[in-house]
Amino acid sequence: MIFAESVYAGILAVVPSWLVLRAWRRYHALNSATKTNVFLIRTALALVTFALGVLLFVVAIANVEERRGPFRLFERFPLPEVGLINLLLCVGSLLISLFISRETPEFVSVRRSILGACIYLGIVWLLVIGAH
């Protein structure tokens, strides 16, 4: 039972965290970028990072409620609405990342990382919305 919970938490928390951190690492590796590309990259990364932070908060609260007893936070916490908002943030980040230039391999690398993180987080938020 504990192993299954660890796998579930890993799928929902560790994998998207790794994807977002990989996108940030690739962003910091950029040597030269135009102001437009930097703005687009920062905006896309901010949106996907915020969606990840909310996901980590939801997973942490769910784990605390399972182990310590009901906080009753999820009774007052509109999880489907929060999930929908974060799904829209992921879609917005995905759309913004489509406008990032493909003129250098570094831009392509950052763009792919952001796209991967957005798609994975979007699927996870769909699962969270559907499970509630």
DSSP file (Angstrom, degrees, kcal/mol; ACC not computed):
  #  RESIDUE AA STRUCTURE BP1 BP2  ACC     N-H-->O    O-->H-N    N-H-->O    O-->H-N    TCO  KAPPA ALPHA  PHI   PSI    X-CA   Y-CA   Z-CA
    1    1 A M     >        0   0    0      0, 0.0     4,-1.9     0, 0.0     5,-0.1   0.000 360.0 360.0 360.0 -44.3    0.0    0.0    0.0
    2    2 A I  H  >  +     0   0    0      1,-0.2     4,-2.2     2,-0.2     5,-0.1   0.875 360.0  54.1 -67.1 -36.2    2.8    2.4    0.9
    3    3 A F  H  > S+     0   0    0      2,-0.2     4,-2.3     1,-0.2    -1,-0.2   0.912 107.5  50.0 -63.5 -42.0    4.6    1.5   -2.3
    4    4 A A  H  > S+     0   0    0      1,-0.2     4,-2.4     2,-0.2    -1,-0.2   0.896 110.5  49.9 -64.0 -39.6    1.5    2.3   -4.4
    5    5 A E  H  X S+     0   0    0     -4,-1.9     4,-2.7     2,-0.2    -1,-0.2   0.880 109.8  51.5 -65.4 -37.4    1.2    5.7   -2.7
    6    6 A S  H  X S+     0   0    0     -4,-2.2     4,-2.2     2,-0.2    -2,-0.2   0.897 110.7  47.6 -66.4 -39.9    4.9    6.4   -3.4
    7    7 A V  H  X S+     0   0    0     -4,-2.3     4,-2.4     2,-0.2    -2,-0.2   0.922 112.8  49.3 -65.5 -43.1    4.5    5.6   -7.0
    8    8 A Y  H  X S+     0   0    0     -4,-2.4     4,-2.4     1,-0.2    -2,-0.2   0.927 112.8  46.6 -61.6 -46.8    1.3    7.8   -7.2
    9    9 A A  H  X>S+     0   0    0     -4,-2.7     4,-2.3     1,-0.2     5,-0.8   0.867 111.7  52.8 -64.5 -35.9    3.1   10.7   -5.5
   10   10 A G  I  <>S+     0   0    0     -4,-2.2     5,-2.1     3,-0.2     4,-0.4   0.906 110.8  45.8 -65.2 -41.5    6.1   10.2   -7.8
   11   11 A I  I  <5S+     0   0    0     -4,-2.4    -2,-0.2     1,-0.2    -1,-0.2   0.909 120.5  39.5 -67.4 -41.1    4.0   10.4  -10.9
   12   12 A L  I  <5S+     0   0    0     -4,-2.4    -2,-0.2    -5,-0.2    -1,-0.2   0.742 134.0  14.3 -82.6 -23.2    2.0   13.4   -9.7
   13   13 A A  I  X5S+     0   0    0     -4,-2.3     4,-1.4    -5,-0.2    -3,-0.2   0.778 121.6  46.6-120.8 -45.7    4.8   15.4   -8.1
   14   14 A V  I  ><S+     0   0    0     -5,-0.8     4,-2.6    -4,-0.4     5,-0.2   0.928 109.4  50.7 -74.8 -45.0    8.3   14.2   -8.9
   15   15 A V  H  ><S+     0   0    0     -5,-2.1     4,-2.2     1,-0.2    -1,-0.2   0.941 113.8  43.1 -63.0 -49.1    8.0   13.9  -12.7
   16   16 A P  H  > S+     0   0    0      0, 0.0     4,-2.5     0, 0.0     5,-0.2   0.880 113.1  54.3 -65.4 -33.0    6.5   17.3  -13.4
   17   17 A S  H  X S+     0   0    0     -4,-1.4     4,-2.6     1,-0.2    -2,-0.2   0.928 109.2  47.7 -62.3 -43.8    9.0   18.9  -10.9
   18   18 A W  H  X S+     0   0    0     -4,-2.6     4,-2.3     1,-0.2    -1,-0.2   0.906 111.3  51.0 -63.1 -41.5   11.8   17.3  -12.8
   19   19 A L  H  X S+     0   0    0     -4,-2.2     4,-1.8     2,-0.2    98,-0.2   0.911 112.7  44.9 -63.6 -42.7   10.4   18.6  -16.2
   20   20 A V  H  X S+     0   0    0     -4,-2.5     4,-2.4     2,-0.2    -2,-0.2   0.909 112.9  50.6 -69.0 -41.4   10.0   22.1  -14.9
   21   21 A L  H  X S+     0   0    0     -4,-2.6     4,-2.5     1,-0.2    -2,-0.2   0.879 108.7  52.9 -63.0 -36.5   13.5   22.2  -13.3
   22   22 A R  H  X S+     0   0    0     -4,-2.3     4,-2.2     2,-0.2    -1,-0.2   0.893 108.5  50.0 -65.1 -39.0   14.9   20.9  -16.6
   23   23 A A  H  X S+     0   0    0     -4,-1.8     4,-2.0    90,-0.2    -2,-0.2   0.912 111.3  48.6 -65.2 -41.6   13.2   23.7  -18.5
   24   24 A W  H  X S+     0   0    0     -4,-2.4     4,-2.2     2,-0.2    -2,-0.2   0.906 110.0  52.1 -64.3 -40.5   14.6   26.3  -16.0
   25   25 A R  H  X S+     0   0    0     -4,-2.5     4,-0.9     1,-0.2    -1,-0.2   0.908 110.7  47.4 -61.5 -41.7   18.1   24.8  -16.3
   26   26 A R  H  < S+     0   0    0     -4,-2.2     4,-0.3     1,-0.2    -1,-0.2   0.845 109.1  54.7 -69.8 -32.0   18.0   25.1  -20.1
   27   27 A Y  H >< S+     0   0    0     -4,-2.0     3,-1.4     1,-0.2    -2,-0.2   0.920 107.4  49.8 -64.3 -42.9   16.7   28.6  -19.8
   28   28 A H  H 3< S+     0   0    0     -4,-2.2    -1,-0.2     1,-0.3    -2,-0.2   0.694 103.0  62.4 -70.2 -17.5   19.7   29.5  -17.6
   29   29 A A  T 3< S+     0   0    0     -4,-0.9    -1,-0.3    -5,-0.2    -2,-0.2   0.534  76.3 115.7 -84.0  -5.8   22.0   27.9  -20.2
   30   30 A L    <   -     0   0    0     -3,-1.4     3,-0.1    -4,-0.3    -3,-0.0  -0.429  42.4-174.9 -65.6 134.0   21.0   30.5  -22.9
   31   31 A N        +     0   0    0      1,-0.3     2,-0.4    -2,-0.1    -1,-0.2   0.871  68.0  16.4 -95.6 -49.2   23.8   32.6  -24.0
   32   32 A S        +     0   0    0      2,-0.0     2,-0.3     0, 0.0    -1,-0.3  -0.990  69.1 158.6-131.8 131.6   22.3   35.1  -26.3
   33   33 A A        -     0   0    0     -2,-0.4     2,-0.1    -3,-0.1    -3,-0.0  -0.998  36.8-116.3-149.4 147.2   18.6   35.9  -26.7
   34   34 A T     >  -     0   0    0     -2,-0.3     4,-2.3     1,-0.1     5,-0.2  -0.407  34.9-110.6 -76.8 162.1   16.5   38.7  -28.0
   35   35 A K  H  > S+     0   0    0      1,-0.2     4,-2.3     2,-0.2     5,-0.2   0.862 117.2  54.3 -63.1 -36.0   14.3   40.6  -25.5
   36   36 A T  H  > S+     0   0    0      2,-0.2     4,-2.4     1,-0.2    -1,-0.2   0.935 110.2  45.3 -64.3 -46.2   11.1   39.1  -27.2
   37   37 A N  H  > S+     0   0    0      2,-0.2     4,-2.8     1,-0.2     5,-0.2   0.900 112.4  51.1 -65.4 -40.2   12.3   35.5  -26.7
   38   38 A V  H  X S+     0   0    0     -4,-2.3     4,-2.7     2,-0.2     5,-0.2   0.913 111.0  48.9 -63.3 -41.9   13.4   36.1  -23.2
   39   39 A F  H  X S+     0   0    0     -4,-2.3     4,-2.4     2,-0.2    -2,-0.2   0.930 113.3  46.5 -63.2 -45.2   10.0   37.6  -22.3
   40   40 A L  H  X S+     0   0    0     -4,-2.4     4,-2.5     2,-0.2     5,-0.2   0.917 114.2  47.6 -63.3 -43.8    8.2   34.7  -23.9
   41   41 A I  H  X S+     0   0    0     -4,-2.8     4,-2.7     1,-0.2     5,-0.2   0.934 113.3  47.5 -64.1 -46.2   10.4   32.1  -22.2
   42   42 A R  H  X S+     0   0    0     -4,-2.7     4,-2.4    -5,-0.2    -1,-0.2   0.899 112.9  48.9 -63.5 -40.2   10.1   33.8  -18.8
   43   43 A T  H  X S+     0   0    0     -4,-2.4     4,-2.3    -5,-0.2    -2,-0.2   0.937 113.2  46.2 -65.2 -46.4    6.3   34.1  -19.1
   44   44 A A  H  X S+     0   0    0     -4,-2.5     4,-2.2     1,-0.2     5,-0.2   0.912 114.4  48.0 -63.0 -42.3    5.8   30.5  -20.2
   45   45 A L  H  X S+     0   0    0     -4,-2.7     4,-2.2    -5,-0.2    -1,-0.2   0.880 110.2  52.3 -66.5 -37.3    8.1   29.3  -17.4
   46   46 A A  H  X S+     0   0    0     -4,-2.4     4,-2.2    -5,-0.2    -2,-0.2   0.923 110.8  47.4 -64.5 -43.5    6.3   31.4  -14.8
   47   47 A L  H  X S+     0   0    0     -4,-2.3     4,-2.1     1,-0.2    -2,-0.2   0.930 115.4  43.7 -63.8 -45.9    2.9   30.0  -15.8
   48   48 A V  H  X S+     0   0    0     -4,-2.2     4,-1.9     1,-0.2    -1,-0.2   0.843 113.0  52.7 -71.5 -31.5    4.0   26.4  -15.7
   49   49 A T  H  X S+     0   0    0     -4,-2.2     4,-2.5    -5,-0.2    -1,-0.2   0.895 108.8  49.8 -69.0 -39.4    6.0   26.9  -12.5
   50   50 A F  H  X S+     0   0    0     -4,-2.2     4,-2.2     2,-0.2    -2,-0.2   0.921 110.4  50.1 -63.4 -43.5    2.9   28.4  -10.8
   51   51 A A  H  X S+     0   0    0     -4,-2.1     4,-1.8     1,-0.2    -1,-0.2   0.878 111.4  49.6 -62.3 -37.5    0.8   25.4  -12.0
   52   52 A L  H  X S+     0   0    0     -4,-1.9     4,-2.7     2,-0.2    -2,-0.2   0.910 108.2  53.2 -66.4 -42.5    3.4   23.0  -10.6
   53   53 A G  H  X S+     0   0    0     -4,-2.5     4,-2.0     1,-0.2    -2,-0.2   0.901 109.7  47.4 -60.4 -41.5    3.5   24.9   -7.2
   54   54 A V  H  X S+     0   0    0     -4,-2.2     4,-2.4     2,-0.2    -1,-0.2   0.894 111.3  52.1 -66.5 -39.1   -0.3   24.5   -6.9
   55   55 A L  H  X S+     0   0    0     -4,-1.8     4,-2.6     1,-0.2    -2,-0.2   0.925 109.2  49.0 -62.9 -44.3   -0.1   20.8   -7.8
   56   56 A L  H  X S+     0   0    0     -4,-2.7     4,-2.3     1,-0.2    -1,-0.2   0.877 110.6  51.6 -63.2 -36.9    2.6   20.2   -5.2
   57   57 A F  H  X S+     0   0    0     -4,-2.0     4,-2.5    -5,-0.2    -2,-0.2   0.923 110.7  47.7 -63.4 -45.0    0.4   22.0   -2.6
   58   58 A V  H  X S+     0   0    0     -4,-2.4     4,-2.3     2,-0.2    -2,-0.2   0.912 113.1  47.9 -64.3 -43.1   -2.6   19.9   -3.5
   59   59 A V  H  X S+     0   0    0     -4,-2.6     4,-2.2     2,-0.2    -1,-0.2   0.903 112.2  49.9 -64.6 -41.2   -0.5   16.7   -3.3
   60   60 A A  H  X S+     0   0    0     -4,-2.3     4,-2.3    -5,-0.2    -2,-0.2   0.925 111.9  47.0 -64.3 -44.6    1.0   17.7    0.1
   61   61 A I  H  X S+     0   0    0     -4,-2.5     4,-2.5     1,-0.2    -1,-0.2   0.899 111.4  52.0 -64.2 -39.9   -2.4   18.5    1.6
   62   62 A A  H  X S+     0   0    0     -4,-2.3     4,-1.7     1,-0.2    -1,-0.2   0.902 111.1  47.3 -63.4 -40.5   -3.8   15.2    0.3
   63   63 A N  H  X S+     0   0    0     -4,-2.2     4,-1.9     2,-0.2     5,-0.2   0.889 111.9  49.9 -68.2 -38.8   -0.9   13.3    1.9
   64   64 A V  H  X S+     0   0    0     -4,-2.3     4,-3.0     1,-0.2     5,-0.4   0.912 110.0  50.8 -65.4 -41.7   -1.3   15.1    5.2
   65   65 A E  H  X S+     0   0    0     -4,-2.5     4,-1.0     1,-0.2    -1,-0.2   0.865 110.5  49.7 -64.6 -35.5   -5.0   14.4    5.3
   66   66 A E  H  < S+     0   0    0     -4,-1.7    -1,-0.2    -5,-0.2    -2,-0.2   0.884 120.9  33.7 -69.4 -37.4   -4.4   10.7    4.6
   67   67 A R  H  < S+     0   0    0     -4,-1.9    -2,-0.2     2,-0.1    -3,-0.2   0.855 128.6  31.0 -89.2 -36.8   -1.9   10.4    7.4
   68   68 A R  H  < S-     0   0    0     -4,-3.0    -3,-0.2     1,-0.4    -2,-0.1   0.526 112.1-100.9-102.2  -8.1   -3.0   12.8   10.1
   69   69 A G     <  -     0   0    0     -4,-1.0    -1,-0.4    -5,-0.4     2,-0.2  -0.432  64.9 -27.3 105.3 172.1   -6.8   12.8    9.6
   70   70 A P        -     0   0    0      0, 0.0    -5,-0.1     0, 0.0    -4,-0.0  -0.395  38.3-178.7 -69.9 127.6   -9.1   15.2    7.9
   71   71 A F        -     0   0    0     -2,-0.2    -6,-0.0   -10,-0.1   -10,-0.0   0.655  36.1-139.7 -82.4 -23.3   -8.0   18.8    7.7
   72   72 A R     >  +     0   0    0     -3,-0.1     4,-0.8     1,-0.0     5,-0.1   0.724  65.7 126.9  63.1  25.3  -11.3   19.4    5.9
   73   73 A L  H >>  +     0   0    0      1,-0.2     4,-1.6     2,-0.2     3,-0.5   0.878  66.6  55.0 -75.0 -37.2   -9.5   21.7    3.6
   74   74 A F  H 34 S+     0   0    0      1,-0.2     5,-0.3     2,-0.2    -1,-0.2   0.702  98.4  63.5 -72.5 -17.2  -10.7   19.9    0.5
   75   75 A E  H 34 S+     0   0    0      1,-0.2    -1,-0.2     3,-0.1    -2,-0.2   0.876 117.3  28.3 -69.2 -36.0  -14.3   20.4    1.7
   76   76 A R  H << S+     0   0    0     -4,-0.8    -2,-0.2    -3,-0.5    -1,-0.2   0.577 104.6  91.1 -96.5 -12.8  -13.8   24.1    1.4
   77   77 A F  S  < S-     0   0    0     -4,-1.6     2,-2.2    -5,-0.1     4,-0.0  -0.757  74.6-139.9 -89.5 114.0  -11.2   24.0   -1.4
   78   78 A P     >  +     0   0    0      0, 0.0     4,-2.5     0, 0.0     5,-0.2  -0.467  29.6 174.5 -76.2  79.5  -12.8   24.1   -4.8
   79   79 A L  H  > S+     0   0    0     -2,-2.2     4,-2.8    -5,-0.3     5,-0.2   0.864  71.6  51.6 -60.7 -42.1  -10.5   21.5   -6.4
   80   80 A P  H  > S+     0   0    0      0, 0.0     4,-2.3     0, 0.0    -1,-0.2   0.912 113.2  45.9 -63.2 -37.6  -12.3   21.3   -9.8
   81   81 A E  H  > S+     0   0    0     -3,-0.2     4,-2.4     2,-0.2    -2,-0.2   0.920 114.3  47.3 -69.0 -42.1  -12.2   25.1  -10.3
   82   82 A V  H  X S+     0   0    0     -4,-2.5     4,-2.4     1,-0.2     5,-0.2   0.904 112.5  51.1 -63.7 -40.6   -8.5   25.3   -9.1
   83   83 A G  H  X S+     0   0    0     -4,-2.8     4,-2.3    -5,-0.2    -2,-0.2   0.899 109.8  49.2 -62.7 -41.2   -7.7   22.4  -11.5
   84   84 A L  H  X S+     0   0    0     -4,-2.3     4,-2.3     2,-0.2    -2,-0.2   0.907 110.6  50.2 -65.8 -41.5   -9.4   24.1  -14.4
   85   85 A I  H  X S+     0   0    0     -4,-2.4     4,-1.8     1,-0.2    -2,-0.2   0.927 113.5  45.5 -61.9 -44.3   -7.6   27.4  -13.7
   86   86 A N  H  X S+     0   0    0     -4,-2.4     4,-2.2     2,-0.2    -2,-0.2   0.838 109.5  54.9 -71.3 -31.7   -4.2   25.5  -13.6
   87   87 A L  H  X S+     0   0    0     -4,-2.3     4,-2.3     2,-0.2    -1,-0.2   0.913 108.6  49.2 -63.2 -41.2   -5.1   23.6  -16.7
   88   88 A L  H  X S+     0   0    0     -4,-2.3     4,-2.7     2,-0.2    -2,-0.2   0.857 108.2  54.0 -65.8 -34.8   -5.7   26.9  -18.5
   89   89 A L  H  X S+     0   0    0     -4,-1.8     4,-2.6     2,-0.2    -2,-0.2   0.912 109.1  48.6 -63.3 -41.7   -2.3   28.1  -17.2
   90   90 A C  H  X S+     0   0    0     -4,-2.2     4,-2.3     2,-0.2    -2,-0.2   0.910 112.4  47.7 -64.3 -41.8   -0.7   25.1  -18.7
   91   91 A V  H  X S+     0   0    0     -4,-2.3     4,-2.6     2,-0.2    -2,-0.2   0.908 111.8  50.8 -65.2 -41.4   -2.5   25.6  -22.0
   92   92 A G  H  X S+     0   0    0     -4,-2.7     4,-2.5     2,-0.2    -2,-0.2   0.914 110.9  48.0 -62.0 -42.8   -1.5   29.3  -21.9
   93   93 A S  H  X S+     0   0    0     -4,-2.6     4,-2.4     2,-0.2    -1,-0.2   0.893 111.2  51.5 -63.8 -39.5    2.1   28.4  -21.3
   94   94 A L  H  X S+     0   0    0     -4,-2.3     4,-1.0     2,-0.2    -2,-0.2   0.924 111.3  47.0 -62.4 -44.8    2.0   25.9  -24.1
   95   95 A L  H  < S+     0   0    0     -4,-2.6     4,-0.5     1,-0.2     3,-0.4   0.897 112.4  49.7 -65.9 -40.3    0.6   28.5  -26.5
   96   96 A I  H >< S+     0   0    0     -4,-2.5     3,-1.5     1,-0.2     4,-0.2   0.905 106.6  55.8 -64.3 -40.7    3.2   31.1  -25.5
   97   97 A S  H >< S+     0   0    0     -4,-2.4     3,-1.1     1,-0.3    -1,-0.2   0.746  95.2  67.1 -67.3 -20.7    6.0   28.6  -25.9
   98   98 A L  T 3< S+     0   0    0     -4,-1.0    -1,-0.3    -3,-0.4    -2,-0.2   0.746  97.3  54.9 -68.4 -21.2    4.9   28.0  -29.5
   99   99 A F  T <  S+     0   0    0     -3,-1.5    -1,-0.2    -4,-0.5     2,-0.2   0.450  79.8 114.6 -91.1  -0.8    5.9   31.6  -30.3
  100  100 A I  S <  S-     0   0    0     -3,-1.1   -63,-0.1    -4,-0.2   -62,-0.0  -0.526  77.1-104.6 -70.9 135.2    9.5   31.1  -29.0
  101  101 A S        -     0   0    0     -2,-0.2     3,-0.2     1,-0.1    10,-0.2  -0.180  19.7-155.0 -61.3 149.6   12.0   31.4  -31.9
  102  102 A R        +     0   0    0      1,-0.1    -1,-0.1     5,-0.1     6,-0.1  -0.045  60.8 113.6-111.5  29.6   13.6   28.3  -33.3
  103  103 A E  S    S+     0   0    0      2,-0.0    -1,-0.1     4,-0.0    -2,-0.0   0.762  76.3  33.8 -78.9 -23.6   16.7   30.1  -34.6
  104  104 A T  S  > S-     0   0    0     -3,-0.2     4,-1.9     1,-0.1     3,-0.2  -0.914  80.3-118.7-127.8 158.0   19.2   28.5  -32.3
  105  105 A P  H  > S+     0   0    0      0, 0.0     4,-2.3     0, 0.0     5,-0.1   0.819 113.3  59.5 -63.2 -29.3   19.5   25.0  -30.7
  106  106 A E  H  > S+     0   0    0      2,-0.2     4,-2.4     1,-0.2     5,-0.2   0.922 105.4  47.6 -65.4 -42.5   19.3   26.6  -27.2
  107  107 A F  H  > S+     0   0    0      1,-0.2     4,-2.8     2,-0.2    -1,-0.2   0.908 111.9  50.2 -63.3 -41.7   15.9   28.1  -28.0
  108  108 A V  H  X S+     0   0    0     -4,-1.9     4,-2.5     2,-0.2    -1,-0.2   0.901 110.3  50.7 -63.6 -40.2   14.6   24.8  -29.4
  109  109 A S  H  X S+     0   0    0     -4,-2.3     4,-2.0     2,-0.2    -2,-0.2   0.927 113.1  44.2 -63.6 -46.3   15.9   23.0  -26.3
  110  110 A V  H  X S+     0   0    0     -4,-2.4     4,-2.5     2,-0.2     5,-0.2   0.915 113.3  52.3 -64.7 -42.3   14.1   25.4  -23.9
  111  111 A R  H  X S+     0   0    0     -4,-2.8     4,-2.6     1,-0.2    -2,-0.2   0.919 109.9  47.6 -61.3 -44.9   11.0   25.3  -26.1
  112  112 A R  H  X S+     0   0    0     -4,-2.5     4,-2.6     2,-0.2    -1,-0.2   0.890 111.2  51.5 -64.2 -39.3   10.8   21.5  -26.0
  113  113 A S  H  X S+     0   0    0     -4,-2.0     4,-2.3     2,-0.2   -90,-0.2   0.926 111.9  46.0 -63.6 -44.1   11.3   21.4  -22.3
  114  114 A I  H  X S+     0   0    0     -4,-2.5     4,-2.7     2,-0.2     5,-0.2   0.921 112.6  50.8 -65.3 -43.1    8.5   23.9  -21.7
  115  115 A L  H  X S+     0   0    0     -4,-2.6     4,-2.5    -5,-0.2     5,-0.2   0.916 110.9  48.8 -60.8 -43.3    6.2   22.0  -24.1
  116  116 A G  H  X S+     0   0    0     -4,-2.6     4,-2.3     1,-0.2     5,-0.2   0.917 113.1  46.7 -62.7 -44.0    6.9   18.7  -22.3
  117  117 A A  H  X S+     0   0    0     -4,-2.3     4,-2.6   -98,-0.2     5,-0.2   0.903 113.2  49.5 -65.3 -40.9    6.3   20.1  -18.9
  118  118 A C  H  X S+     0   0    0     -4,-2.7     4,-2.4     2,-0.2    -2,-0.2   0.923 112.5  46.4 -64.5 -44.8    3.1   21.8  -20.1
  119  119 A I  H  X S+     0   0    0     -4,-2.5     4,-2.1    -5,-0.2    -2,-0.2   0.936 115.3  45.7 -65.0 -46.0    1.7   18.7  -21.7
  120  120 A Y  H  X S+     0   0    0     -4,-2.3     4,-2.4    -5,-0.2    -2,-0.2   0.940 115.1  46.4 -64.2 -46.6    2.5   16.5  -18.7
  121  121 A L  H  X S+     0   0    0     -4,-2.6     4,-2.7    -5,-0.2    -1,-0.2   0.875 110.1  54.8 -64.3 -35.9    1.1   19.0  -16.2
  122  122 A G  H  X S+     0   0    0     -4,-2.4     4,-2.0    -5,-0.2    -1,-0.2   0.913 109.2  47.1 -61.9 -42.2   -2.0   19.4  -18.3
  123  123 A I  H  X S+     0   0    0     -4,-2.1     4,-2.2     2,-0.2    -2,-0.2   0.908 111.9  50.5 -65.3 -41.8   -2.6   15.7  -18.3
  124  124 A V  H  X S+     0   0    0     -4,-2.4     4,-2.4     1,-0.2    -2,-0.2   0.915 110.3  49.4 -62.9 -42.4   -2.0   15.5  -14.5
  125  125 A W  H  X S+     0   0    0     -4,-2.7     4,-2.6     1,-0.2    -1,-0.2   0.866 108.6  53.5 -66.4 -34.3   -4.5   18.4  -13.9
  126  126 A L  H  X S+     0   0    0     -4,-2.0     4,-2.5     2,-0.2    -1,-0.2   0.909 109.5  48.5 -62.9 -40.7   -7.0   16.6  -16.1
  127  127 A L  H  X S+     0   0    0     -4,-2.2     4,-2.0     2,-0.2    -2,-0.2   0.896 111.3  49.8 -64.4 -40.2   -6.6   13.6  -13.9
  128  128 A V  H  X S+     0   0    0     -4,-2.4     4,-1.0     2,-0.2    -2,-0.2   0.920 112.6  46.9 -65.3 -42.9   -7.0   15.7  -10.8
  129  129 A I  H  < S+     0   0    0     -4,-2.6     3,-0.4     1,-0.2    -2,-0.2   0.925 114.6  47.1 -63.6 -43.7  -10.2   17.3  -12.1
  130  130 A G  H  < S+     0   0    0     -4,-2.5    -1,-0.2     1,-0.2    -2,-0.2   0.790 108.5  55.1 -69.6 -27.9  -11.6   13.9  -13.2
  131  131 A A  H  <        0   0    0     -4,-2.0    -1,-0.2     1,-0.2    -2,-0.2   0.716 360.0 360.0 -78.7 -20.0  -10.8   12.2   -9.9
  132  132 A H     <        0   0    0     -4,-1.0    -1,-0.2    -3,-0.4    -2,-0.2   0.487 360.0 360.0 -84.9 360.0  -12.7   14.8   -7.8
